[in-house]
Amino acid sequence: MHNNDNTCANQLIQAEAQSWDYILSCVRPSCIKCAIELGIPDILHKNANPIMSLPDLVAALPNLNPSKSSFIPILMRVLVHCGLFNYHQQEGDGYSLTSVGRLLAENDPSSRRSFFLFAQNPVVLNTAASVSDWLRDDFPTAFETAHGKSHWEYCAKEPKFDSAFNVAMASDSRLISNLLISDCCKGVFEGLTSLVDVGGGTGTVAMAIANAFPSLKCIVLDLPHVIGDRKGTGNLEFVAGSMFDKIPHANAILLKSILHNWSDQDCVKLLKKCKESIPCKEKGGKVIIIDMAMDDNSSPSSNEQLVQAQHFMDFIMRITYASKERTEKEWEKLFLDAGFSEYKVVTSLGLRSLIEIYP
């Protein structure tokens, strides 16, 4: 009986600890947002010495009210625990950036700063907070429940939000660009003579590919208001148009984070358009997809953080766009329904995968 009492007490204590984590989880992004807005990752990133003392850090913070300086070590203690910074007690209470912290510095080549700030935008947070209301109403998305219009309609009406969204997407494209031109992915583009980046935005990814492969002609296709007056140079070209109407002919089509925004029906329609614009496999024709292949966490090698992030992203896509992330089996069905003969998952890009499909 005594052992049962101890077991129940331990279970209660563990459950309470987990419940506190849920209750206080909002503090973590608030502290990270505060650090970004104060410029702490940037200050440490630019510092000549990898380790910066607390007094030097406080002195470097712009517009900090002197009466609030005693709060900085409290903030830093939380952020050290979050994994953004290292604490060096032997260096006189010094701090340095971790690899995660570097991703929040504005000038880091793979910076996630803009994406993080966008995720903390009240428009995004209000969408997530409206899910229970959405489950009771007739709107297709929780975004519409919260804001009265679709995400894309809201972007068209609210330039400030649209700009924050585009900046966040561009920062994500920079990270993907760095991975695409690394040794793990370069082989995907070797031997190609032309490539269309469908929905390529302002051309961040296409520019990186064009620079890495000077003999490869890269075309960015996006809507007229996105392309604007961009003309391109050298082996990079911009074309205005709808991907559902016509895609320029090329050896390969690139779809980066496009298909997860659309329903299965729309994805099949778009993939058929892609198939019309490329040659047969024997002549080098293929579609390159960068998107998530959902992991069910059944593999012992699964990264628990990445699997959780995939489930969260799937949740966001469903409540924001009425779309979804897909498992490999769901991808395979789309490819076959669109008339493609085979596919292969080339490599993992962290949260996402690089997939090649062939006509």
C-alpha positions in Angstrom: 0.0 0.0 0.0 2.8 2.3 0.9 4.6 1.7 -2.4 1.3 2.4 -4.3 1.0 5.7 -2.4 4.6 6.6 -3.4 3.9 5.7 -7.0 0.7 7.8 -7.1 2.5 10.7 -5.5 5.4 10.5 -8.0 3.0 10.4 -10.9 1.1 13.4 -9.6 4.4 15.4 -9.2 5.4 14.4 -12.7 2.0 15.4 -14.1 2.2 18.7 -12.2 5.6 19.4 -13.6 4.3 18.7 -17.2 1.3 20.9 -16.6 3.5 23.8 -15.4 5.4 23.4 -18.7 2.2 23.9 -20.6 1.1 26.8 -18.5 4.3 28.7 -18.6 5.3 27.8 -22.2 4.3 31.2 -23.4 7.2 32.7 -21.5 9.8 31.1 -23.7 8.9 32.8 -27.0 8.3 36.1 -25.2 11.8 36.0 -23.8 13.3 35.0 -27.2 11.3 37.9 -28.9 12.6 40.3 -26.2 16.2 39.2 -26.9 15.8 39.6 -30.6 14.2 43.1 -30.2 17.0 44.2 -27.9 19.5 42.9 -30.4 21.3 40.5 -28.1 22.0 37.8 -30.7 23.3 40.4 -33.1 25.5 42.0 -30.4 27.1 38.6 -29.5 27.4 37.7 -33.2 29.3 40.8 -34.0 31.5 40.8 -30.9 35.2 40.3 -31.6 35.5 37.9 -28.7 33.2 34.8 -28.8 32.5 35.3 -25.1 31.1 38.6 -23.9 31.0 39.7 -20.3 27.7 40.7 -18.7 28.7 44.3 -18.1 29.9 44.6 -21.7 26.6 43.1 -23.0 24.5 45.5 -20.8 26.6 48.5 -22.0 26.1 47.4 -25.7 22.3 47.3 -25.4 20.8 50.3 -27.1 18.2 52.5 -25.3 18.1 50.3 -22.2 16.8 52.1 -19.2 19.6 52.0 -16.7 17.1 51.1 -13.9 16.3 47.9 -15.8 19.8 46.6 -16.3 19.5 44.3 -13.3 16.9 42.3 -15.3 19.2 41.4 -18.1 20.9 38.5 -16.2 17.4 37.2 -15.3 16.5 37.2 -19.0 19.8 35.6 -20.0 19.4 32.9 -17.4 16.1 31.9 -19.1 17.6 32.0 -22.6 20.6 29.9 -21.5 18.1 27.3 -20.3 16.3 27.6 -23.7 19.6 26.8 -25.4 20.2 30.1 -27.2 23.3 31.1 -25.2 26.1 29.5 -23.4 27.0 30.7 -19.9 30.6 31.0 -19.0 31.0 31.4 -15.2 34.8 31.1 -15.3 34.9 34.1 -17.7 33.3 36.5 -15.3 29.6 35.8 -16.1 30.2 35.8 -19.8 27.9 34.6 -22.6 28.3 33.2 -26.1 26.0 32.2 -28.9 25.0 28.6 -29.4 24.3 27.2 -32.9 20.6 27.9 -32.3 21.3 31.4 -31.0 23.2 32.2 -34.2 20.1 31.5 -36.2 18.4 34.4 -34.5 21.2 36.9 -35.5 20.1 39.1 -38.4 23.3 38.8 -40.4 23.7 35.1 -40.1 23.4 33.5 -43.6 20.8 31.1 -42.3 19.0 33.4 -40.0 15.6 32.4 -38.7 15.0 35.8 -37.0 12.3 37.0 -39.4 10.5 33.7 -39.3 10.4 33.6 -35.5 9.1 37.2 -35.3 6.4 36.4 -37.9 5.3 33.4 -35.8 4.8 35.8 -32.9 2.7 38.2 -35.0 -0.6 38.8 -33.3 -2.4 37.9 -36.5 -0.8 34.4 -36.4 -1.3 34.0 -32.7 -5.0 35.0 -32.9 -5.5 32.4 -35.6 -4.2 29.6 -33.3 -6.3 31.0 -30.4 -9.4 30.7 -32.6 -9.3 27.0 -33.3 -12.1 26.0 -30.8 -14.4 28.7 -32.3 -13.5 27.5 -35.8 -14.5 23.9 -35.0 -18.0 25.2 -34.2 -18.5 27.5 -37.2 -18.8 27.2 -41.0 -15.5 28.9 -42.0 -13.0 26.8 -44.0 -10.1 27.9 -41.9 -9.4 29.3 -38.4 -7.7 32.2 -40.0 -11.1 33.2 -41.5 -12.7 32.7 -38.1 -10.2 35.1 -36.5 -9.9 37.7 -39.2 -13.0 37.4 -41.5 -11.0 36.7 -44.7 -8.5 34.1 -46.0 -4.8 34.4 -45.4 -4.1 35.5 -49.0 -7.0 38.1 -48.9 -5.6 39.4 -45.6 -2.2 39.8 -47.2 -3.6 41.7 -50.1 -5.4 44.1 -47.7 -2.7 44.5 -45.0 0.6 45.5 -46.6 2.5 45.4 -43.2 1.4 41.8 -42.5 2.1 40.9 -46.1 5.6 42.3 -45.9 6.3 40.5 -42.6 5.1 37.2 -44.3 7.3 37.7 -47.4 10.3 38.6 -45.3 9.8 35.4 -43.2 9.5 33.3 -46.4 12.6 34.9 -47.8 14.6 34.0 -44.7 13.4 30.4 -45.0 14.5 30.4 -48.6 18.0 31.6 -47.6 18.4 28.7 -45.3 17.1 26.2 -47.9 19.4 27.9 -50.5 22.4 27.2 -48.3 21.4 23.5 -48.0 20.7 23.1 -51.8 24.1 24.2 -52.9 25.8 22.2 -50.2 27.5 18.8 -51.1 24.4 16.8 -49.9 22.2 18.3 -52.7 24.4 19.5 -55.5 24.0 16.3 -57.5 20.3 17.0 -58.0 21.1 20.0 -60.3 24.1 18.5 -62.1 23.5 17.9 -65.8 20.4 20.2 -66.0 20.3 22.9 -68.6 17.2 24.8 -67.4 15.1 25.0 -64.3 11.8 26.8 -63.4 11.4 27.8 -59.7 7.6 27.8 -59.5 6.2 30.2 -56.9 9.8 31.3 -56.5 8.9 34.7 -55.0 11.7 37.3 -55.2 14.2 34.6 -56.4 16.3 33.9 -53.3 16.6 30.2 -54.1 16.9 30.5 -57.8 19.7 33.1 -57.4 21.7 30.8 -55.2 21.2 27.9 -57.7 22.1 30.2 -60.7 25.3 31.4 -59.0 26.3 27.8 -58.1 25.6 26.5 -61.6 26.5 29.2 -64.2 25.5 27.0 -67.1 22.0 26.3 -65.7 19.3 28.7 -66.9 17.0 29.5 -64.0 13.5 31.0 -64.4 11.5 32.3 -61.5 7.7 32.1 -62.0 5.4 33.9 -59.7 2.3 36.2 -59.8 2.8 39.7 -61.5 2.6 41.6 -58.2 5.3 39.4 -56.7 7.6 39.6 -59.7 7.1 43.4 -60.1 9.7 44.9 -62.3 12.4 42.3 -61.7 14.2 41.4 -64.9 17.0 39.1 -63.9 20.6 39.0 -65.2 22.9 36.4 -66.7 21.4 32.9 -66.3 18.5 34.2 -64.1 15.1 35.3 -65.5 11.8 36.4 -64.0 8.5 35.5 -65.6 5.1 36.8 -64.3 2.2 34.4 -64.4 0.0 31.9 -62.6 1.4 28.4 -62.1 -2.1 27.0 -62.7 -2.2 28.5 -66.1 1.1 27.9 -67.7 4.6 26.9 -66.6 7.6 27.7 -68.9 9.2 24.6 -70.5 12.5 23.4 -68.8 14.5 20.3 -67.9 13.3 20.5 -64.4 10.6 22.2 -62.2 11.4 23.2 -58.6 8.5 23.4 -56.1 9.8 24.7 -52.8 7.2 24.7 -50.0 4.4 25.1 -52.6 2.4 21.9 -52.5 1.7 22.0 -48.7 -0.3 25.2 -49.3 -2.8 23.4 -51.5 -5.5 20.7 -51.4 -4.8 17.3 -53.0 -7.0 18.2 -56.0 -5.1 21.4 -56.6 -1.7 19.6 -56.1 -2.6 17.1 -58.8 -3.7 19.9 -61.1 -0.4 21.7 -60.6 1.7 18.6 -60.9 0.0 17.8 -64.3 1.0 21.4 -65.4 4.5 20.6 -64.4 4.5 17.3 -66.3 3.4 19.2 -69.4 6.4 21.5 -69.2 9.2 18.9 -68.9 10.7 16.3 -71.2 10.6 12.6 -70.5 12.8 11.0 -67.9 15.3 9.7 -70.5 15.9 13.3 -71.6 16.4 14.5 -68.1 12.9 15.6 -67.2 12.0 15.8 -63.5 10.2 17.8 -60.8 12.1 18.6 -57.7 10.0 19.0 -54.6 11.2 20.5 -51.3 8.5 19.8 -48.7 7.8 17.8 -45.6 7.5 14.0 -45.6 5.8 13.5 -42.3 7.5 11.1 -39.9 5.3 9.0 -37.6 8.0 8.8 -35.0 8.0 5.0 -35.2 11.7 4.9 -36.2 14.3 4.7 -33.4 16.3 7.2 -35.4 13.5 9.8 -35.5 14.4 13.2 -34.1 11.7 13.9 -31.6 12.0 17.7 -31.9 11.7 17.5 -35.7 8.7 15.1 -35.5 6.9 17.5 -33.1 7.7 20.4 -35.4 6.2 18.5 -38.3 3.0 17.9 -36.4 2.8 21.5 -35.4 3.3 22.6 -39.0 0.6 20.2 -40.2 -1.7 21.8 -37.6 -0.8 25.3 -38.8 -1.3 24.5 -42.5 -4.8 23.0 -41.8 -6.0 25.9 -39.7 -4.5 28.6 -41.9 -4.9 27.4 -45.5 -7.2 24.3 -45.3 -4.2 22.3 -46.6 -1.8 19.9 -44.9 1.6 18.3 -44.6 1.8 14.8 -46.1 3.3 11.4 -45.4 5.4 9.6 -48.0 2.4 7.4 -48.9 0.2 10.5 -49.4 2.9 12.0 -51.6 3.1 8.8 -53.7 -0.7 8.9 -54.3 -0.5 12.5 -55.6 2.4 11.6 -57.9 0.6 8.6 -59.4 -2.7 10.6 -59.7 -0.8 13.3 -61.6 0.6 10.7 -64.1 4.2 10.4 -62.8 5.8 7.0 -63.1 8.3 7.1 -60.2 9.8 9.1 -57.4 12.6 9.0 -54.9 13.3 10.9 -51.6 16.8 12.1 -52.3 17.8 13.5 -48.9 16.5 15.0 -45.7 16.7 18.8 -45.2 15.9 18.7 -41.5 12.2 19.4 -41.2 11.7 18.9 -45.0 12.8 16.4 -47.6 14.0 16.8 -51.2 12.0 14.6 -53.5 12.5 13.9 -57.2 9.6 12.7 -59.4 9.8 11.5 -63.0 7.3 11.4 -65.8 
